[in-house]
Amino acid sequence: MRFGTILSILTAPFFTVAASMQMSVMPHENMYGAPKKEADLLKLFHDQQKEPLRLAAKEEKSLVESKSTSNVKVYTSPRKERLNKISGQVGKNEPFRAPVYTSYSECIKGIYRQGWLGFYKGNFMRQSYLLLGGTAQIEIAFRTQGIIGSYGFLNHLLGAIIADMFFHPLHLIESRYILQNRISAFTTYKSTFNFLRNSYSEMYQGAFCHIPKNI
């Protein structure tokens, strides 16, 4: 168990890259029925509102104009370009939005631009689970011998399910940390306490999946 915790330091970068790729939604594949091309999006707004498309942000504006739906020009403020550079985003990603990586190289580059510790986002939570969850599984398995019977399959199964569900918040926080930008100016959760205070109602989302997973 302790050996596995130490090894997690070596495997953390691979886990971070894999999780980042899994949580990366590819909008150009039209996954959610959104228009594939910006020209299609512009035409949709023209048809519905009969006026040019305007997108307003909090501190900067981007104006999209087109002479025809096949020729779209996008004007972006210098401030937005500076934010993109400071945030370390690659490709078409933007600050304050979940990153979308189109390849492993782009994913690794995007995480690296957040500092080398970007490859260890959420790793403390995973190490905590390996120590606490692993200890809890063994303890529950031993203590249920008098209830279920001999120290066997059912004892281990019950221990794994209870430990995984109880410590599920650690999995959730780890995933949220991996998804967010590590650079302080662009982080969604400044600390674990901040996460617990603002997202306490979400702590057990998906926890019941541990039951079929362990079975």
N, C-alpha and C positions, 0 to 999 in steps of 0.2 A: 504493500500500500504506500509506504513512504518512498519506495523505489519508483513506483509509478508517478508519484508527485514530482520527484526530481526529473524523471524523463519527460514530464509534461513541459518543462522549460525548453527542452530541445524540440519537441513536436509542436509547440505553440504557434510558430510562424506558419506551419503547414495548415494547422487548424484554422487560423485566422484567415488565410487566403481562401481555403475551401469554403468557410462560412460566408465570406464576403461574396464569393462567386454565386453561392446558393441563394443569397438574399438579394442578388442583383437582378432587377426586373428589366427586361429588354424591350423598351417601348417600340423600337423599329420593327419588331416582329408582330405588331398589332395584336398583342396578347389580350387586351381588354376592349377591343373594338374601337380604339381611338384611330383617327386618320393616320395613315402611314407617312404621309408627306405633309410638310408645313403648308404647301400650296392647297392641299385638300382641306386643312384646318381653316385656312383663310377663306376659302370658298364657302365653307360651312357657316362661318360667322357672317359673311356677306349675305348669304341666303336668308339667315334667321333675323339679322338685325338691320340689314340694308345700310350698313355704314362701315368705314374702315376699322380694322381690328386694332385696338389699343390695349396694351398691357401695362398696368401701373404697379410699381413696387413701392415699398415704404419710403425709401430715400432716393430712388433713381427710377427712370422711366426708359422703357425700350419701345421703340416705334417700329411697327412692321407695315411696310407699304408694298404694293404690287400693281403693275400695269395690267397683268393678266395672271390667272391662277397658275400658270406654269413658270412665272418669273417672280420670285419673291426676294426682297431685299430686307435684311434685318439690320437695324441701327442700334448699337449697344453703347452705353455710356462708358467713358474711361474709368469711372469708379468701379463699375462691374468687372471690367477687365482686371483691375488691380485686386479686387476681392478674389477673383478666380486664381490669381497668381499666389496671393498670400495663403489661401486655403489649401493649396497644393493639389487642387483638383486636376484631373487629366481628361483628355477627350472633350466631350460636350457636357461634362458634369458641372454643376453649379453649387456654390456655397449654400448651406442651410437646407440642402436636399439630400436624400439618400443617394449615394453614388451608384452609377450604373456602369459596370465594367464589361467591355466587349471581348476581352481576352485575358489570359493569365498575366501576360507581360504588362498590360495596362493596369491590372489589379495590383500587382507587386509594385509598380511605379507609383500608383496613387497612394498606397499604404506607406511606402518608403518616404514620400514627401511629407508625411505627418511626423517624421522622425522614426528612428529605428525601433523605438518602443511601440510604434504603431502595430508591429507584428505581435505584440504581447497584450493587446487590448483585451481586457476581460480575463486574462490568464490567472489573476489572483482568485477570481471567483471559481474557476475550474479547479485550481489547487485546493481551495477550501472545500469544494465538494468531494474531491478525491479523499481528503483526510476525514472530514466529518461524515460524509455519506458512506464511505467504506467502513468506518468504525461502527456506525449505526447499523449497517447491514449485518455485520458479524454479531453484534450485541443482541439484536432482535432475533437472529437465527438461534442463538444459544438459549435465550430466555423463553423461546416458544417451544422448547423440547417437551416441557411438562404439559403443554396444552395440545399441541399437534401430535407429538410423538418423538421418535428418534431424530437425531440431527441429520436431516436429509434434504431432498428436493423441495418439499413444501416449506420447510423452515427458511431455506435460502430465498425462495420465491417471495414469501411474505416479507422478509427483511428487505429485499431489493425494492419491492413496491412501496412499502412504507417510507423507506429512506429517500427514494427518488421523489416521491410526491411531497414529502415534508421539506426537502431541500430544493424543490423545483425553482423557487425564486432565484437561486444562484445561477441556474441555467438561463433564466430569463434575463437577468442583469448582464450576464456574459454576452448574450446575443445582442442586446441593445448597445453595449459598449463597443462591440465589434462593428456594428452598423454605423455608429456615429463617427464624426471626424474628431480625431484626438486633439487637434490644435485648439487651444483654450477659447479663442474667439468664436469658434464655430461648433463647440460642443453643445449637445442638448442637455445632457446630465453632467453637472459639474462635480458631483460626488455621489457615492452610494446613498448617503443620507438624503441628498436632493432627489434622487430617484425614488426612494421609498416614500418621501413626503408627497411627491407629485403623481406617482403612478402606483400607489398602494393597492388600488382596486384591480390592477392588472397582474398582480404577483403570481397568480395561479392559472393564468391562461395556458391551456394546453396540458395541464398537469395530468389529466386522466389518460393521456396517451402512454404514460409510464406503465399502466396495467397491461395492455396487450403487448407492449414492447418487451417487458420482462417475461411474460408468459412465453 
